[in-house]
Amino acid sequence: MAVAAATTEPLHPPLRKKPLPAGRPREWYVSHNRRLKAMRLAIALLDTGVYQPSSADNSRIRAAADRLAIHPPSDTTCRMVRRLIRHGR
């Protein structure tokens, strides 16, 4: 009979964050961070069972941001989240 041993070490080492490249226009950094935020919110909504963009209204997206301790997203970011959910199907 085999017995599984519990390990305290993670299966994968934590990912190290790389600094963003310097010298880009400010709009690039804004859109990059907006895309990352939209992806985090879309993943959180999909994990909670929101699979249709029509059921992901702004209030539901902002509630997910509140649960994740993320600054409330703008209307533009909410549209991005719905677009990600739609194209992910």
Order of alpha helices (4+ residues) and beta strands (2+ residues): alpha-alpha-alpha
